[in-house]
Amino acid sequence: MDGSAYLDFPVNQTAIHPDYRNNPAELKKIQQTVEAVKNDPYATITSLSIKGYASPEGTYKGNAYLAENRAKALLNYVKDRYDLSGVKLSVDFEPEDWEGLEAAVEKGNLPDKEELLAIIRADEPADWDAREWKLKTLNGGTSYKVLLRDVYPALRHSDYRVNYNIRNFTVDEAKRIIQSDPSKLSLNEMFMVAETYEAGSEPFNEVFEVAVRMYPNDPVSNLNAAISAINTRQLDKAKRYLTKANDCPEKQLAEASILMLEGKTNEARTLLESLQNEPNLKEAVAKNLEMIP
């Protein structure tokens, strides 16, 4: 789980003031992220990382100090409020967020936008303070004042990431969770749930609908969802799912089933006959061929 906190600090200070300006709302964001995992009975936090950034205003050396120590202050703030024993903690920092500055200028519509971008992207001067001075003095500093007011505040931020593990579930647990919070389940756990239902039944088909919704790009979940859609005669939906399934004999069998249901029996027969020597599909292929007049 990722997020960014845009904390306000008094000038040149690194201590967090929880009630200062917009800090209550910003601190609440990271607290909610941590608590969402801490309060989940199935999840365990494994690591927490924070990376601090400062804006290019001021000296590079001074901003390095601010970015590092403000990130450390945020980590300590979190550590003071939660038991993080056993959690891997790390702090990193970027003295000045020039990448964020470039993105903001590129997105904006300042009259000397291209000149600003040329300075930001140039290899020279290599000295960041000298580069900032060029921004500051460009065209009398008119655009720099806008950057200070509208862009630089958002460049002072701390990005955080909370990594966690979700334990494996029993089949009975998975059957409950697939109804309430399916995002916690792996594909394999969903398939285990499906195996408890009669093939082709409504709950069986529902499992594969959930699986493809949670894992929309997974080839296997798309193939299973396509087969379920064919069983319920939702052929357009089945075709959409098959576009994300891997090319394999099972996919070809599904395509043959669609052709049969669309009345394209000659095409279906040709495709089925090409699958007759597939050992895992012989019975299904033979049954489908018998259905073609």
N, C-alpha and C positions, 0 to 999 in steps of 0.2 A: 504494500500500500504506500503510495507516494503522495507528497504534498509540498506546499511552499508556505512559509510563514513570513509575512512582511512586517517585522517588528520595528517599532520606533524606539530610537535611543537618543538621549540628549547628546549634543555635539561632543564627539571624541570620547564618549563613554561606552563601556562594554557591559555594564551590569544591567540586567533585565529589570524593568519597572513594570510589573504586571498591570497597573492601572493607568499607565501613561498612554495618552492619545488612543490609538486603535488597538493597543496590545491585548486587551481582554478578548476581543474577537479572534485575533490572530493566534493567541495561545490556546484558545478553545479548539481551534482546528487540529492542532497536533494532539491535544488531550483526547479529543474524540477519536482520532485514529488509533492511538494506543489503547484506549478503553474498549474500542470495538473488538480488538483482538483479545485483550485481557479478560473481557466478560464473556467470551465465547468458550463454552465448556469443551469444545473439540479442538481448539487452537492453542498453540504455544509460540510465543515470540522467540525467534532465534537470533535476530540481530536488529540493531537500530543504528542508522547512520545519519549524520547531519553534515551538510556542506554549506558553509557560509560564503556570501558574496557581498562586496561593497561596490558602490558606484565609482566611476573614475574621478569624481571630485576630490581634490586634495592630492597629496603625494602617494605614490605607489607603495612606498615603505609604510607610511601611516595607514593606508587602507589594508595592507596585508595584516597588520596588527589588529585592526578593527574586525576584519572578516574572520580571522582565526578565533579571536577571543569572544566575539559575539556568538559564534557557533558553539564554542565550548560552554558559554553561559547558558545557551538554550539546552544543551545536553544535560548540564547540571540541574537545570530547572526541572527537566523531566525525571531525572534520577531521584530528585528530592521528593517526588510525588508518587512514584510507583516503585514497586519491588521488581527490579530488573536483574536479579541474581541469575546467573547462567546465561544472560543475554550478551552477545558480542556487541560492544559499543565502539563506534568509530567517529572521528571528526576529520573533515577535510575543509579546505577553503580555497577560494579564488579571489585574489586581492581586488580585482576590478572586473566587473562583468561586461567586458567589451562585446562579447557575443550577443548578450541581451541588448546592448546599446545598438549594435548593427541591425538587429531584427526590428527594433522599435523605429529607428530612423527609416529603414526600408519600407516599413508599413505606413509611415506618416507622410505628410505632404508639405514639409518645409520647403520654402522656395529654393534654398541652396542644398537640397537633399543630396544631389549627386556629388557635390563638393565635400559634404560631410562624410559620405560613404567612402569617397576616395581616400580621405585622411584615415578613417577607421580601418580600412582594408590594406593600406599601404604597408610595405615591409620596413619602410623608413619614415620617421626616425624609430629606431629600435627601442629607444628610451620612452617608456609609457608617459612619463610626465611631460616630455617634450611634445609627444603626440597630443596630449590633452591641451597643451598650450596652443597648438595649432587650431584645435576646435574652438577654444575660448576666444581667439583673436580673429577667426574667420569673419569677414564682412562686418567688422566692428563688434562682434560678439552678440549680435541680435538673436541668432538661432541658438547660441549657447545658453542664453537666458531662458529660452523655451525648454531646452533639454533639462536644465536645472529644475525648472518648475514642474514639467509634465512627464519627464522620462526617468530622471535619476532616482526618484523615490522608489520606483518599482525594481530598480537594479540592486537595492539593498535588501537582500532576502536570505533566508536559510531554507534550503531544500532538505527534506527528510524522507527517509524510507524505512518502513517497518516490514521486515521479512518474518514470516511465520510458517509453521508446519501445521497441517490438519491431519489428525491421526486417521488410521484406516477404520472403516466402519464395518460392523457385522451386517448381514443381509437385512435383518429386522430393523436395525437402525437406519440403513440406507432407504428402506421402504417408507419410513416416516419422513426422513430428511428430503427425499425427492419431491415431497409434497410442499414442504415449507421453505427449504433453502437449497435447491439443487446445485447451486454454484459450489457447494462444499464437496460434491461428489466427483470422483474420477469417472472417466468413461467406463472403466472396467467395473466399478461399483454399480453403475447404472445398468450395465449388461447383466450383472448378477441379479439385479432386481427383476429385469425382464424375464429371466429364466424361471422365475417363480410363478409366472402367469402362463396361461394357455396361449400358444402361438396364434397370432391373429386376433386375439381378444381385444376389447377396448382398452383395458389397462396395459396390456402388452404394447399396443400401438402408441399409447400415451407416453410410455417410457422413452421410446425412440424419438418422439416429437420433442420431449424435454432435452434429450441428449443432443439432438442437432441444434437446438436453440442455444444450449450452453457451449457447444463445440461446433460452431457453424462451418468451420473449414476442415474439419476432420473427415477424411475420405470414408472411413468405416461407418461413422455415425450418419453420414449422408446416404450411403448405400442402404443401411438399415431403415432409415426414414423413408427412402424411396420405395422400398418393398412394402412397408406399412401403408404408404399412400396408395400403392397399386391395389392392395387388399381392400381398401375402402373406396376404390375407383376414383381417386383424386389424381388423375393422370398428369395434368399440367404441373401440379406440385411435385409429383414423382420425377418428371423430366428435369425440373429445376435442381432437385437433389442430386440426380445422376450426373449433372455437369460437374459436380465437385467430388464424385467418386472416382477411384482409380480404375483404369482399364483392366478388367479381369473377367474371367468366365461368369462370375456371379452378376456382374454388371450387365453382361450381354444377355444373360437369362432374364434379368429384369426388363431390359429393352425389348426382348422377344415377347414378354408378357404384355407390355404396353401395346405392341403391334397387334397382338391377338385381340385385345380389348377394343382397339380402334378398327377392327375388321380387316386389317392388312395381313391376311392369312398367308399369302405367298411369301412375303418378306419375313414373317414370323417363322414359317417352316424352314426357310433357307438358313436363318440364324440358328434355330434350334438344331438342325442337322449338323451344323458346324461344331456343336457342343456335345455331340453324342459320345465322344470318347473321353470326356472329362469325368474322371472317376467319382468325384464328389457330387456330380450333378446328374448322373445317369437316370436316376429314378424320377427326378423332377422334369428332366427333358422329355423322357418317355411319356410321362403323364400329360405334359402339355401337347406333345405331338398327337396323342390320342384324341385330344379335344378339338383338333383342327379337322374339319370335314374334308 
